[in-house]
């Protein structure tokens, strides 16, 4: 879920049925009256999750991950009637996304689906992105959470490694 500007909230509903009886995911809005409305329905082959930036913004973004780690950031207009742009991320999985003061995004997750390597992807407002791998270069797990510490774009981030240990990393962008 994420808040809407008029004291309502947006949420994802995975139980909407298509004409071919396949389950599909829809973006819903629940207003103060309690009546839900469907704003957008994703293709059933895509599994969207919310991107919830720390800094409020007029447009809303969704992270859509397919069967591989080739994923997309879909930006919608408000009130979510149609996408305004789609940014395709190659081989970048996400568990946490934070927006920086310059409106770029830091995406914490993994670079590879099998033998996951923890990685941070920096997505700029232009749609260009760079992915930074975390050593060791194999079997280092996923980033699962991160918090923005301010200052020089510094983060504390948690990841799991292949032997089940949890690691707390300090991440800083130049």
N, C-alpha and C positions, 0 to 999 in steps of 0.2 A: 504494500500500500504506500501511497504518498499523498501529501496534502494537496488540495486544490485551492486556488486563491479565494474562493467564496465560502470558506469554512466547510466545504464538502471534501471528499477524498476520492482519489483514483485507485483502482485495484485491478488485478488480473483474475479472470475467471476462466478456469480450464474446462468447464463442463458444457460450453456452448456446442451444439451439434450442427454440422454442416448438412447439406442436402444428401450427401452420400453416407450419412450416419457416422462420419468420423469426428472424433473429438477435436475441437479447435480452441485456441486461446483468444479471448476478447479482452479489450480494455474497457472497463466499466467505470462509471462515475456514480457515486451515491451522494445525493444531495441532502440538505437538512430535512426535507420532507420524508426521506426514507425510500424514495422511489429510485431504483437503479436505471441507468440508461447505457446502452452499448455505444461506444464511440468509434471503435475500430476492431476488426477481427483479423488476426494474423493467419497466414497460411498454416495448415495443419502440420507441415513438415518442419516448421520453425518453432523453437522453444524460447519465447521471450522472457526476460526477467527485467525488473526495473533497474535503471541506473538512477541512483538518488544522490545528486551532487550536494555537497555541504552548503554551497552558495545558492540561494534561490535564483531561478532564472525564468524568463517568460516562456521559453520553449521547453518541452519535456522530451527526454531521451529514453529509449529502451535499448537494452543490449539483447541481441538475438543470436543464439548459438545453434548452429545446425548439427548434423551428425558428426562433423569433424570440428576442429578448433578454428575453422574458417568462419568468422563471426562478423556481425555487423552492429554498428551503432545507428539506430534509426531516430532521427529527430522529427518531432511532430510539431505542428502549429497548435495553438490553443484555441479551441477545445478538442484537440486530437482528431480532427476530421480527416487529415491526410498528411503523409510524410512530407517534410520540406527538403530533406536530403538524407541519403544513406551513405555511410562510410564503411567500407569493407576492410576488415582487419584479417590479415592472413596469419593463420596458425597462432592465434592469441586467445586464450581462454581467460575468463574473468570471474573473480569472486567478490571483488570490491572495487568501486570506482569513486574517486574523489575529484571535485573540481577545484582548480587552483585560482587564485585571484585574477590571473590574466585570462581566465575562461578556458585554458587548456585543461585536459583531464589526465589524471594518473590512474591507470588501470592495473590492479594487482591480480595476478592469477598464475598462469602457466604458459609455457611456450609449446609444450608437446603433450599430446593426449596420453600416449603410452610412454612410460619412463619419464614422467612429468618433470620438467625443469622450471623452477620458480622464476618468474619474470615480471618486470614492470614495463608497461607500455605507456608512453607519453603521447597523447593524442592532442595535436594542436588545432586551433580553431579553423585552420585552412583545410583540415582533413588529412594532412600529412602526419604520420606517426613513426615513432622509433621504439624498438623493444630492447630492453636491457636484461640480459640473463644474469642469474645469480649463481655464483660458484658454490659447489662443484657443478660442472656443466652437464651432469646426468644424475638422475635419481635424487634430485634435491627437493622434490615435492612441489606443492602448490602454496602460493600465498592465499590465506583465507580471510585476513582482515588487515586493516591499516587505519591509522589515524594521522591527520595532518597536524604537524607541530608548528606551522607558521615559519616565520623568519626567512631562511634561505631555501624555502620549498623542501622542508625536511619532514620525514615520516617515520613513525615506528610501525613495523609490519610483522605479522606472525605467519609462519609457514610450518608445514610438517615435512619431515624428511622420511626417507624410505624405511628407516628402522622404527618409526613411530614416535620419535622425539619431536617436541615442539621447539621452534627456534624464534627468538625475537631479534629482528634485524633493524638497523638504523639505515634508512634510505634517504639520500640527498641528491637533488638535481642541480646541475650547474646552471 
